[in-house]
Amino acid sequence: MKIHIENIGCFKNLVDSERLLYAVEKAGLEASFGVFTQNADIAIINTCGFIGDAEEDSSALIAQYTEHKKEGRIAQLWVMGCYGQKYGDSLKEKFPEIDRVFGNFDWHNILEILEHEYNIGVHRHITTPAHYAYLKIAEGCNRTCAYCIKPILNGRHTSISMESLVEETKWLVSQGVKEIQVVSQNLTDYGIDLYGKQEIAELISRISDVPGVEWIRLHYANPTGFPRELLKVMHERENVCKYLDMALQHCNSKLLRQMRRNISKQQLIDLLNDIRDSVPGISIRTTMMVGFPGETAEMFDELCEFVRTQAFERMGVFRYSPQQGAYSERYYKDDVPEEEEKTRRALLLMDIQKDRYDALNRAMIGQTQRVIVDEFNNGSYFCRTEHSTPMADPKIIVDTNMSVPIGSFQQVVVTKSLGKDAKAIM
Protein backbone atom coordinates (compact mmCIF):
# COMPACT_ATOMS: atom_id res chain seq x y z
CA MET A 1 0.00 0.00 0.00
CA LYS A 2 1.28 3.46 -0.90
CA ILE A 3 0.31 6.58 1.07
CA HIS A 4 0.86 10.10 -0.23
CA ILE A 5 0.69 13.13 2.11
CA GLU A 6 0.55 16.78 1.09
CA ASN A 7 0.61 19.62 3.59
CA ILE A 8 -0.88 23.09 3.29
CA GLY A 9 -1.00 25.81 5.92
CA CYS A 10 1.06 26.65 8.98
CA PHE A 11 4.22 25.07 10.31
CA LYS A 12 2.32 23.50 13.22
CA ASN A 13 0.46 21.59 10.50
CA LEU A 14 3.76 20.58 8.99
CA VAL A 15 4.94 19.00 12.25
CA ASP A 16 1.76 16.89 12.33
CA SER A 17 2.32 15.81 8.73
CA GLU A 18 5.92 14.87 9.50
CA ARG A 19 4.79 12.77 12.46
CA LEU A 20 2.17 11.03 10.34
CA LEU A 21 4.68 10.42 7.55
CA TYR A 22 7.14 8.84 9.99
CA ALA A 23 4.41 6.68 11.53
CA VAL A 24 3.30 5.46 8.09
CA GLU A 25 6.88 4.57 7.18
CA LYS A 26 7.48 2.89 10.53
CA ALA A 27 4.40 0.78 9.87
CA GLY A 28 6.17 -0.57 6.80
CA LEU A 29 3.99 1.21 4.25
CA GLU A 30 5.37 3.01 1.23
CA ALA A 31 4.99 6.76 1.64
CA SER A 32 5.62 9.98 -0.29
CA PHE A 33 5.28 13.63 0.64
CA GLY A 34 4.74 16.95 -1.12
CA VAL A 35 3.39 17.73 -4.57
CA PHE A 36 1.57 14.74 -6.07
CA THR A 37 3.60 13.16 -8.88
CA GLN A 38 3.04 9.39 -8.57
CA ASN A 39 -0.02 7.22 -8.10
CA ALA A 40 -1.05 6.23 -4.58
CA ASP A 41 -3.59 4.03 -2.85
CA ILE A 42 -4.48 6.76 -0.36
CA ALA A 43 -3.81 10.48 -0.63
CA ILE A 44 -4.02 12.47 2.63
CA ILE A 45 -4.21 16.27 2.54
CA ASN A 46 -3.41 18.17 5.74
CA THR A 47 -5.44 21.35 5.29
CA CYS A 48 -5.71 24.89 6.65
CA GLY A 49 -8.94 26.76 7.33
CA PHE A 50 -7.83 29.75 9.41
CA ILE A 51 -8.88 32.56 7.05
CA GLY A 52 -10.76 32.87 3.78
CA ASP A 53 -7.65 32.72 1.61
CA ALA A 54 -6.51 29.55 3.42
CA GLU A 55 -9.91 27.94 2.85
CA GLU A 56 -9.71 28.76 -0.84
CA ASP A 57 -6.23 27.24 -1.06
CA SER A 58 -7.35 24.08 0.75
CA SER A 59 -10.45 23.82 -1.43
CA ALA A 60 -8.40 24.24 -4.60
CA LEU A 61 -5.95 21.55 -3.52
CA ILE A 62 -8.75 19.13 -2.68
CA ALA A 63 -10.25 19.83 -6.11
CA GLN A 64 -6.94 18.82 -7.73
CA TYR A 65 -6.96 15.53 -5.86
CA THR A 66 -10.57 14.81 -6.78
CA GLU A 67 -9.40 14.96 -10.41
CA HIS A 68 -6.58 12.55 -9.60
CA LYS A 69 -9.15 10.19 -8.14
CA LYS A 70 -11.41 10.48 -11.18
CA GLU A 71 -8.40 9.69 -13.36
CA GLY A 72 -7.71 6.57 -11.28
CA ARG A 73 -4.39 7.87 -9.94
CA ILE A 74 -5.52 7.47 -6.32
CA ALA A 75 -7.98 4.99 -4.84
CA GLN A 76 -9.03 6.99 -1.75
CA LEU A 77 -8.88 10.65 -0.72
CA TRP A 78 -8.62 11.57 2.97
CA VAL A 79 -8.64 15.08 4.43
CA MET A 80 -7.26 16.14 7.83
CA GLY A 81 -6.35 19.40 9.59
CA CYS A 82 -8.16 22.66 10.24
CA TYR A 83 -10.39 22.63 7.16
CA GLY A 84 -11.52 19.13 8.10
CA GLN A 85 -12.03 20.21 11.71
CA LYS A 86 -14.06 23.21 10.59
CA TYR A 87 -16.51 21.43 8.28
CA GLY A 88 -16.25 17.74 9.11
CA ASP A 89 -18.14 15.30 6.91
CA SER A 90 -20.04 18.17 5.28
CA LEU A 91 -16.95 18.52 3.07
CA LYS A 92 -18.15 15.37 1.33
CA GLU A 93 -21.18 17.30 0.09
CA LYS A 94 -18.87 19.73 -1.72
CA PHE A 95 -16.39 17.03 -2.72
CA PRO A 96 -18.12 13.62 -3.00
CA GLU A 97 -14.76 12.07 -3.91
CA ILE A 98 -13.54 12.50 -0.31
CA ASP A 99 -13.63 9.14 1.51
CA ARG A 100 -12.69 10.19 5.05
CA VAL A 101 -12.43 13.45 7.00
CA PHE A 102 -10.28 13.93 10.11
CA GLY A 103 -9.93 17.02 12.27
CA ASN A 104 -7.18 18.27 14.53
CA PHE A 105 -7.99 15.91 17.38
CA ASP A 106 -8.48 12.52 15.72
CA TRP A 107 -5.92 12.35 12.91
CA HIS A 108 -3.86 9.88 14.97
CA ASN A 109 -6.66 7.40 14.20
CA ILE A 110 -5.39 7.20 10.63
CA LEU A 111 -2.84 4.58 11.70
CA GLU A 112 -5.51 2.58 13.52
CA ILE A 113 -7.64 2.55 10.37
CA LEU A 114 -4.58 1.34 8.48
CA GLU A 115 -4.31 -1.39 11.15
CA HIS A 116 -1.08 -0.08 12.66
CA GLU A 117 -0.20 1.63 15.93
CA TYR A 118 0.68 5.32 16.32
CA ASN A 119 3.58 5.19 18.77
CA ILE A 120 6.53 7.24 17.57
CA GLY A 121 7.65 9.30 20.57
CA VAL A 122 9.50 12.44 19.50
CA HIS A 123 10.40 11.05 16.07
CA ARG A 124 9.18 12.31 12.74
CA HIS A 125 10.22 12.42 9.10
CA ILE A 126 11.78 15.86 8.63
CA THR A 127 10.65 17.36 5.30
CA THR A 128 12.41 20.71 5.60
CA PRO A 129 16.04 21.11 4.51
CA ALA A 130 18.12 19.03 6.90
CA HIS A 131 19.64 21.99 8.76
CA TYR A 132 16.42 23.37 10.25
CA ALA A 133 13.19 22.00 11.68
CA TYR A 134 10.08 23.22 13.49
CA LEU A 135 9.52 22.48 17.16
CA LYS A 136 5.85 22.73 18.16
CA ILE A 137 5.71 23.58 21.87
CA ALA A 138 1.95 23.74 22.42
CA GLU A 139 -1.44 23.10 20.88
CA GLY A 140 -4.45 25.42 20.89
CA CYS A 141 -5.04 28.86 22.35
CA ASN A 142 -7.02 30.40 25.23
CA ARG A 143 -7.20 33.94 23.82
CA THR A 144 -10.53 35.29 22.56
CA CYS A 145 -9.53 37.53 19.64
CA ALA A 146 -12.71 38.55 17.84
CA TYR A 147 -11.58 37.54 14.35
CA CYS A 148 -9.99 34.20 15.22
CA ILE A 149 -11.42 30.68 15.27
CA LYS A 150 -8.19 28.94 16.24
CA PRO A 151 -9.49 28.13 19.76
CA ILE A 152 -12.48 26.47 18.08
CA LEU A 153 -10.33 24.54 15.62
CA ASN A 154 -7.43 23.65 17.91
CA GLY A 155 -8.93 23.65 21.40
CA ARG A 156 -7.54 25.18 24.57
CA HIS A 157 -3.87 25.97 25.04
CA THR A 158 -2.06 22.75 25.91
CA SER A 159 1.68 22.96 26.52
CA ILE A 160 4.05 20.10 25.75
CA SER A 161 6.33 19.36 28.70
CA MET A 162 9.80 20.85 28.80
CA GLU A 163 11.31 17.40 29.24
CA SER A 164 9.67 16.13 26.06
CA LEU A 165 10.68 19.22 24.07
CA VAL A 166 14.30 19.00 25.22
CA GLU A 167 14.30 15.33 24.24
CA GLU A 168 12.86 16.19 20.85
CA THR A 169 15.46 18.92 20.38
CA LYS A 170 18.25 16.44 21.12
CA TRP A 171 16.78 14.03 18.59
CA LEU A 172 16.52 16.78 15.96
CA VAL A 173 20.17 17.69 16.51
CA SER A 174 21.10 14.03 16.11
CA GLN A 175 19.46 14.19 12.66
CA GLY A 176 21.65 17.12 11.62
CA VAL A 177 19.32 20.00 12.54
CA LYS A 178 21.17 23.19 13.49
CA GLU A 179 18.32 25.70 13.64
CA ILE A 180 15.26 25.14 15.83
CA GLN A 181 12.16 27.03 14.73
CA VAL A 182 9.99 27.25 17.86
CA VAL A 183 6.31 27.47 16.90
CA SER A 184 3.07 27.79 18.83
CA GLN A 185 -0.23 29.55 18.32
CA ASN A 186 0.75 31.66 21.33
CA LEU A 187 4.17 31.03 22.84
CA THR A 188 3.52 33.82 25.37
CA ASP A 189 1.30 31.45 27.36
CA TYR A 190 3.63 28.46 27.26
CA GLY A 191 3.65 26.56 30.54
CA ILE A 192 0.68 28.20 32.27
CA ASP A 193 -1.41 25.02 32.06
CA LEU A 194 1.42 22.70 33.18
CA TYR A 195 3.40 24.79 35.63
CA GLY A 196 0.98 27.49 36.76
CA LYS A 197 3.01 30.31 35.21
CA GLN A 198 4.63 31.42 31.96
CA GLU A 199 7.70 29.28 31.37
CA ILE A 200 8.75 30.18 27.84
CA ALA A 201 11.97 31.79 29.11
CA GLU A 202 12.93 28.65 31.02
CA LEU A 203 12.07 26.44 28.05
CA ILE A 204 14.21 28.46 25.65
CA SER A 205 17.07 28.42 28.16
CA ARG A 206 16.92 24.62 28.34
CA ILE A 207 16.75 24.24 24.56
CA SER A 208 19.68 26.59 24.11
CA ASP A 209 21.74 24.36 26.43
CA VAL A 210 21.41 21.39 24.06
CA PRO A 211 24.80 20.83 22.37
CA GLY A 212 24.62 21.36 18.61
CA VAL A 213 21.79 23.93 18.62
CA GLU A 214 23.22 26.84 16.64
CA TRP A 215 20.11 29.01 16.26
CA ILE A 216 16.74 29.16 18.02
CA ARG A 217 14.02 31.27 16.45
CA LEU A 218 10.76 32.28 18.13
CA HIS A 219 7.45 32.34 16.27
CA TYR A 220 4.01 33.63 17.22
CA ALA A 221 4.18 35.54 20.49
CA ASN A 222 1.15 37.46 21.72
CA PRO A 223 1.91 41.01 22.92
CA THR A 224 -0.67 40.92 25.70
CA GLY A 225 1.04 39.67 28.85
CA PHE A 226 4.35 39.18 27.06
CA PRO A 227 6.90 37.71 29.54
CA ARG A 228 9.74 40.22 29.90
CA GLU A 229 12.06 37.55 31.35
CA LEU A 230 12.25 36.04 27.85
CA LEU A 231 14.08 39.18 26.70
CA LYS A 232 16.91 38.49 29.17
CA VAL A 233 17.35 35.01 27.68
CA MET A 234 17.33 36.39 24.14
CA HIS A 235 19.97 38.96 25.08
CA GLU A 236 22.28 36.61 26.97
CA ARG A 237 22.14 33.42 24.89
CA GLU A 238 24.21 33.61 21.72
CA ASN A 239 22.30 30.82 19.99
CA VAL A 240 18.90 32.47 20.53
CA CYS A 241 18.36 34.57 17.43
CA LYS A 242 17.68 38.26 17.88
CA TYR A 243 14.35 37.73 16.18
CA LEU A 244 10.78 37.74 17.46
CA ASP A 245 7.64 36.96 15.48
CA MET A 246 4.78 38.77 17.22
CA ALA A 247 1.52 39.65 15.46
CA LEU A 248 0.18 43.06 16.54
CA GLN A 249 -2.75 43.26 14.06
CA HIS A 250 -3.33 47.02 14.52
CA CYS A 251 -2.41 50.05 16.60
CA ASN A 252 -5.67 51.97 17.01
CA SER A 253 -6.85 51.48 20.60
CA LYS A 254 -10.55 51.48 19.72
CA LEU A 255 -10.05 48.87 17.01
CA LEU A 256 -7.83 46.79 19.29
CA ARG A 257 -10.69 46.73 21.83
CA GLN A 258 -13.11 45.61 19.12
CA MET A 259 -10.61 42.93 18.14
CA ARG A 260 -10.56 41.85 21.81
CA ARG A 261 -6.79 42.08 21.92
CA ASN A 262 -6.76 43.41 25.51
CA ILE A 263 -3.99 45.91 24.84
CA SER A 264 -3.81 49.61 23.92
CA LYS A 265 -1.67 51.50 21.45
CA GLN A 266 0.48 52.99 24.20
CA GLN A 267 1.00 49.58 25.77
CA LEU A 268 2.15 48.27 22.38
CA ILE A 269 4.59 51.15 22.03
CA ASP A 270 5.91 50.59 25.55
CA LEU A 271 6.38 46.88 24.85
CA LEU A 272 8.17 47.49 21.55
CA ASN A 273 10.48 50.02 23.22
CA ASP A 274 11.21 47.55 26.03
CA ILE A 275 12.00 44.76 23.55
CA ARG A 276 14.40 46.92 21.55
CA ASP A 277 16.08 48.31 24.68
CA SER A 278 16.47 44.85 26.23
CA VAL A 279 17.68 43.07 23.06
CA PRO A 280 19.78 45.50 21.03
CA GLY A 281 19.81 44.66 17.35
CA ILE A 282 16.65 42.56 17.47
CA SER A 283 14.51 42.12 14.36
CA ILE A 284 10.80 42.17 15.08
CA ARG A 285 8.51 40.45 12.62
CA THR A 286 4.86 41.38 12.89
CA THR A 287 1.56 40.90 11.07
CA MET A 288 -1.02 43.60 10.48
CA MET A 289 -4.68 43.20 9.58
CA VAL A 290 -6.52 45.63 7.34
CA GLY A 291 -10.24 45.95 6.75
CA PHE A 292 -11.41 44.79 10.17
CA PRO A 293 -15.05 45.88 10.78
CA GLY A 294 -15.09 49.52 11.81
CA GLU A 295 -11.64 50.38 10.46
CA THR A 296 -12.05 53.92 9.12
CA ALA A 297 -9.77 55.71 6.70
CA GLU A 298 -8.39 57.67 9.65
CA MET A 299 -7.64 54.48 11.57
CA PHE A 300 -5.82 53.08 8.56
CA ASP A 301 -3.78 56.28 8.20
CA GLU A 302 -2.87 55.92 11.88
CA LEU A 303 -1.73 52.36 11.22
CA CYS A 304 0.44 53.49 8.29
CA GLU A 305 2.12 56.11 10.46
CA PHE A 306 2.62 53.55 13.22
CA VAL A 307 4.34 51.16 10.80
CA ARG A 308 6.58 53.97 9.52
CA THR A 309 7.48 55.10 13.04
CA GLN A 310 8.11 51.63 14.47
CA ALA A 311 10.09 50.62 11.38
CA PHE A 312 9.54 46.88 11.74
CA GLU A 313 12.33 44.79 10.27
CA ARG A 314 9.86 42.21 8.96
CA MET A 315 6.11 42.46 8.35
CA GLY A 316 3.24 40.66 6.68
CA VAL A 317 -0.27 41.97 5.96
CA PHE A 318 -3.55 40.16 5.51
CA ARG A 319 -7.07 41.27 4.77
CA TYR A 320 -9.81 40.61 7.30
CA SER A 321 -12.26 37.92 6.32
CA PRO A 322 -15.20 36.89 8.53
CA GLN A 323 -14.85 33.32 9.78
CA GLN A 324 -17.86 31.21 10.65
CA GLY A 325 -18.18 31.02 14.43
CA ALA A 326 -15.81 33.89 15.18
CA TYR A 327 -17.02 36.67 17.49
CA SER A 328 -16.62 39.31 14.75
CA GLU A 329 -18.59 37.23 12.26
CA ARG A 330 -21.49 37.00 14.70
CA TYR A 331 -21.55 40.55 16.07
CA TYR A 332 -19.83 42.92 13.60
CA LYS A 333 -20.75 43.98 10.08
CA ASP A 334 -18.04 43.38 7.49
CA ASP A 335 -18.25 46.98 6.31
CA VAL A 336 -14.96 47.51 4.45
CA PRO A 337 -15.27 46.60 0.75
CA GLU A 338 -13.05 43.64 -0.14
CA GLU A 339 -11.37 44.38 -3.45
CA GLU A 340 -11.75 48.16 -3.58
CA GLU A 341 -10.56 48.96 -0.08
CA LYS A 342 -9.12 45.98 1.80
CA THR A 343 -6.79 45.13 -1.05
CA ARG A 344 -5.80 48.78 -1.56
CA ARG A 345 -4.96 49.16 2.13
CA ALA A 346 -2.95 45.94 2.20
CA LEU A 347 -0.89 47.01 -0.82
CA LEU A 348 -0.26 50.48 0.62
CA LEU A 349 0.95 49.01 3.89
CA MET A 350 3.30 46.61 2.12
CA ASP A 351 4.68 49.47 0.03
CA ILE A 352 5.82 51.07 3.29
CA GLN A 353 7.47 47.81 4.31
CA LYS A 354 9.20 47.44 0.94
CA ASP A 355 10.90 50.77 1.52
CA ARG A 356 11.97 49.55 4.96
CA TYR A 357 13.49 46.37 3.48
CA ASP A 358 15.45 48.41 0.96
CA ALA A 359 16.73 50.80 3.63
CA LEU A 360 17.88 47.91 5.83
CA ASN A 361 19.70 46.29 2.92
CA ARG A 362 21.42 49.54 1.92
CA ALA A 363 22.63 49.98 5.49
CA MET A 364 24.30 46.54 5.30
CA ILE A 365 26.30 47.27 2.14
CA GLY A 366 29.97 46.70 2.88
CA GLN A 367 29.23 44.85 6.11
CA THR A 368 30.16 41.25 6.85
CA GLN A 369 27.21 39.10 7.83
CA ARG A 370 27.05 35.57 9.22
CA VAL A 371 24.54 33.57 7.20
CA ILE A 372 23.23 30.06 6.94
CA VAL A 373 23.05 28.60 3.44
CA ASP A 374 19.54 27.35 2.66
CA GLU A 375 19.69 26.26 -0.97
CA PHE A 376 21.41 26.44 -4.35
CA ASN A 377 19.16 27.48 -7.22
CA ASN A 378 19.86 28.77 -10.75
CA GLY A 379 23.53 29.32 -10.04
CA SER A 380 23.04 31.22 -6.77
CA TYR A 381 23.17 30.37 -3.09
CA PHE A 382 20.20 31.60 -1.06
CA CYS A 383 21.20 32.45 2.50
CA ARG A 384 19.77 34.04 5.66
CA THR A 385 21.08 36.00 8.60
CA GLU A 386 19.73 35.32 12.09
CA HIS A 387 17.19 38.07 11.34
CA SER A 388 15.23 36.05 8.75
CA THR A 389 13.03 32.98 8.99
CA PRO A 390 13.24 30.51 6.08
CA MET A 391 9.99 31.03 4.21
CA ALA A 392 8.77 34.64 4.14
CA ASP A 393 11.68 36.87 5.11
CA PRO A 394 14.42 38.56 3.06
CA LYS A 395 17.26 36.48 1.68
CA ILE A 396 20.89 37.21 0.92
CA ILE A 397 21.79 35.90 -2.53
CA VAL A 398 25.38 34.91 -3.22
CA ASP A 399 26.92 34.14 -6.61
CA THR A 400 30.20 32.26 -6.32
CA ASN A 401 32.23 29.61 -8.10
CA MET A 402 32.99 28.02 -4.74
CA SER A 403 31.24 24.83 -3.67
CA VAL A 404 29.38 25.75 -0.49
CA PRO A 405 27.70 23.09 1.67
CA ILE A 406 23.96 23.56 2.16
CA GLY A 407 23.25 24.14 5.84
CA SER A 408 26.69 25.57 6.56
CA PHE A 409 27.36 28.93 8.19
CA GLN A 410 29.37 31.37 6.09
CA GLN A 411 30.69 34.93 6.26
CA VAL A 412 29.53 37.13 3.37
CA VAL A 413 29.89 40.80 2.47
CA VAL A 414 26.72 42.57 1.32
CA THR A 415 27.20 44.40 -1.98
CA LYS A 416 23.78 45.48 -3.20
CA SER A 417 20.13 45.88 -2.25
CA LEU A 418 17.60 44.12 -4.45
CA GLY A 419 14.65 45.66 -2.64
CA LYS A 420 13.47 42.97 -0.27
CA ASP A 421 16.53 40.75 -0.77
CA ALA A 422 20.21 41.61 -0.99
CA LYS A 423 23.27 40.47 -2.95
CA ALA A 424 26.56 39.48 -1.32
CA ILE A 425 29.93 37.94 -2.04
CA MET A 426 31.93 35.37 -0.08
N, C-alpha and C positions, 0 to 999 in steps of 0.2 A: 504494500500500500504506500502511495506517495502523497504527502501532505505539503501544500504550498501555503505560506503565510505572507500577507502583505500588510504593512503598517501605515496608518495615516494619522496625523495629529501630533500630540505633544510627546515629549521625551519620557514622561511617566508611562505613556502607552507603549513606547518602544521597549522599556524595561520588561513590561508584561509579555510582549511579543518574543523577546529574547528568552525569557523563562519558558514560555510555551515551546519555542523552537528546540531548546535544549531537552525539555522533557520528552518531546516527540522523538528526537534522535536517541535519547537514552532508552526509550521503549523499543528501539530497533527498527523504527519506521524510517523510510526515506523521506527527507524533508528538503525544502528549498525556501528561500526568503527573498522578498523584494519584488521588483516588477515581474509580472507573469510572462514567462517565455516558453515554458515546457508544460506539457499536459500533466494533470494531477488527478488523483482520485477525489481528494477533498481540497478545496480552496477555502482558507479562513482569512477574513478581512478584519483587522482590528481598527475600528472606526473612531471618529471624533464627532461630537455633536454639540460643542460648547457654544458656538455662535452660528449665525446664518451662513456665513461663508464656509465654515467647517462642515455644516450639514450638506451644503451643495457639493463640496468636494467628496464627501463620503458617498453621497447619492450617485454622483458621476462614476466613482470607482466601482460601486456595486453594479451599476448599469453595464460597465465594461465586462464584468465577470458573468453577468447574466448572458451576454452574447457568447462568451467562452463556453458556457454550459449548453447553449442552444447549438453551438457548433460541435459539441461532443468532446471538447478539450478538457472539461472537468465533469466528474460524475455528480458531486454534491457541492453546494455553496453554503458556507456557514459565516455568520456575522457575529462579532463580539465588540466590546468597547462601549463608549459613551452613546453612540448613535443607537446601538442595540439596547442599552439601558434605558434610553429616552423613550423609545417607541415599542420595544418588545416585539411580540409576534405580529403586531399590526404592520410591521415592515413587509410581511409576506403579502399583504394586500397590494402594496405598491410594486413589490418585486416577487411575483409568485415563484420564481426560480430559486428563492432562498429556501433551504431545507431546515436550518436550525438558526435560532437567535440566542445569543448569550449576552449578558450585561457585564457590569464591572465586578459583580460579586459571585458569579457562578461560572466564570470561564475555566476555572480549574477542573470543572466536570468534563471538559473536553476529553481529558485522558481517560476518565472512567468510561465514557461512551466508547472510546477506542479500545476499551478493555485493558487498560494499563494504569499504573498508579502514578500520581503526581507527588513525587517525593524527591526534590532536587536540592534542598538546602539553599545555600547562597549561590549556587552555580547557575549559569545561563550561557547561551551562545551569543557572544558579543558580535554585533553586526556593524558597529562603527569601526573606523580605522583603529588598528590595534593599540595605538598609543593613548586613546582616551575612551572613557565610558561614563555612563550616567549611573548615579547612585541615588535611588529613590529612598528618602528617609521617612516618609509618612504617606498615608492615604487620606483623602477627604479633607474637609474644611468646616470649621464651626462659624465662620463669619457670615454675615447676612447682607452682603452687598446687593443692592436692589436689582441690578442687571444680571446677576450670576445665578446659574442653576447647578454649579459644581457640587454644592452640598447635597442637592437632590440626586445627582448622578453618581457621586462618589462617597456619599455618606459623611459621617462625622469625622473630625480629625483623629487619626489613629497613628501614633508614632511607632516606628520600628525601634526596637531596643538598641542602645548604644553598642552593646556586646555583639549583636548580630551584624550591625553596620561596620564595625571595626573588622569583624571576621570577613565580611564580604569585601571590604577594601583590601585586606591582605590577599584574598583570592584573586581579585582583579589585578593587583600588582604582580602576582605570580604568573598571570597570563600576558604580561608585558605592558599593562596599562600604566601610564605615567601621569595622566591628568584625570582627576576625579571631578566630574560635573555633578554637584549636589543639586538635586531637584526635589521640590515638594510644592503642593498647591499653595502652602503658606509656611515657609520655614521659620517665620517669626514665632509660631506657636509650638515648635518642636519641643516635645518632652512634657508639656503640661499635663497630658492625660496619664503618662507613665510615672512621672517623678514629682508632680504637683507644682512645677515651676518651669519656666523657659530654660531649656538646656542646650540650645543650639551652639552657644559658645563652647561649652564643655565638649560637645560632640565634635566640633571642628578641631578643637585642640587634640582630641584623641586620634582623629583621622590623620592629622598632620604629623603625628608621632610615628605613623607606620612607615618603616623604611621603604624607600623606593617611590614614595608619593612626591612628585616634583611640583605639581600645581593642584590646587583645590579651588574650584570656582563655585560661587553661590548664586542659585537661581530662585526667584520668586519669593522675595520677602514682602511682607505687608508693612506699610509705614506705621500703622496704628499699633502702639505698644511695642515698637521695635526695641529689642534688647541691646542697650548701649554697651554691655560687656562684650558683645561680639566684635565691636570695633577694636578693642584692645587686642584681641586675638589676631584680627586681620593686620594690625599694625606690627605686632611683634613676630608673627610667624612668617618666615621668608617664603614658605611654599603655599601660603594662602594668598591667592591672587588679589591684587588691589582692584577688585571688580565686584560690583553688587548689582544684581538684577532685581529692581523693586518697582512694580507698577504703581504709579500715582493716580492715573486716570484723568485728573483735572486739578485745577487750583482754585476755582471759585468756591468760596465757602458755602454759599447757598446750594450750589449744585452738588458739592460733596455731601451735604446733609441729605439731599434728595437721593443721592446714590447710596446712602447709609454707610458711608466710609468711616464715620466717627472720628474725623480729624478736620481741622480748619486749615486755611491757607497759611496762616502764620505758624501753626504747628509744623506744617510741611517745611516751610522755610527754615525754621529752627532746627529741625531734624537734618535737613540737607547741609546746613552750616556745620552742625556737630559732626556729621560723617566726614566732611571734607577736612575739618580741623583735626579730627582724631586719626584719620588715615590719609596723610598727605600723598598726593599723586593718584588717588583712587579714581577709577572710571565708574560712573553710575550709568547703568542702563535702565531706562524706564519705558513705560507704555502709556500712551494717552488715548482717551476715547473722545471722539467728536460726535455730535448729533444726539447726545442723550436728551430725553424729553425735558423741555424747559430751557435748553441751552440757547440763549439769545446771541445776537451778533456781538453785543458788548461783552458777554461772557467769553465768547470765542476770542475776541481781541485781547482780553485779559490773559487768556491761556497762551496766545502767541507771545505776548510780552514776557510772560513767566518763563516760557521755554527759551527765549532769547537771553533773559537775565540769568537763568540758572545754568545755561550753556552745558546741557547734558552731553556727555561723551558719546552715548549711544541712545537711540530712541526708536520705538516703533509706534505706529498709529493705527487704530482700527475704528471703523464706523459702528455706532450703536445699532444693534438689531434686537428687537424684542424676542425673548425666548419663552416658550410656553412653560408656565409655572413660576416664572420669575416674578418678584414683587413688582418691578416696573411694568411688566407686561399686563399685570392685573390691575394696577392702580394709576398708571400714567398713560397719557396719550402720546403716541409716537408722532410728534408734531414738527419734526425737522425733515424736510423732503430728502429722499434718499439720494438720487443721482444729482439733482441740482445743487444741493447744499452740503449734505454729509460728505460727498466725494470731493467737492470743492474745498471744504475745510481740511479734510485729511491731506490733500495735495499741498495746500498752503503750509500746513504745519511741517510736512516733510521737506518742503523747500527750505525752511529755516534750518532744519537739521542737516540738509545737504551742505549748506554753507558752513556749518559747524564742523562737519567731517573734513571739508577742504582746509579749513583754518588749522585744525589739529595736525593734518598731514604736512602742511607747509611749515609748521613749527618744528616738525621732526627732521626736516631736510638737513643733511649733514650729520645727524646724530646716529650713534650706534645703538641698535636695539637687539635685545635677546628675543628670538622667535622660536616657535616650534613649527616644524615642517609638516603640513597636513597632507599635501598631495602634489603630484607632478602631472600637469595637463597642458597639452599643446605647446610643449617646449619651455614651460615656466613652472617654477615651484611656488605653491601658494602657502603662505605662512601666516602665523598670528603672533602678536605679543600677548602678554598676560592680560591685556585690556580688551581682548576680543574673545567671544565664544565661537565655537566652530561654524554654526549655521548662518546666522543673520548679520554678524558684525563685520566691520572692515577687515580686509586682508592686506598683507604686504606681499607683493608679487616680485619674485626674483628670477632673472634670466642669467644663467650661468652654464658654462661648459663642464663644470664640476659635477661629479656624481654625489648627490646628497641623500643620505638615508631618510626615508619617510619616518616621521616620529622623532627625529633627532632635534636637539636644540642647537641653534646656530647664532652667530653674531652677524648682523647685516647693517649696512649704512643706507639710510633712506635718501633717495636721490630726487624723487618727483612725486607730486600729488596727482592722483587720477580722479579726484573728486572724493568719492567714498573710500576707495582703496588707494594704496601708495605703491610706488616702485622702489626697489632697493638693489644693492649689489652686495656680494659676499667678499 
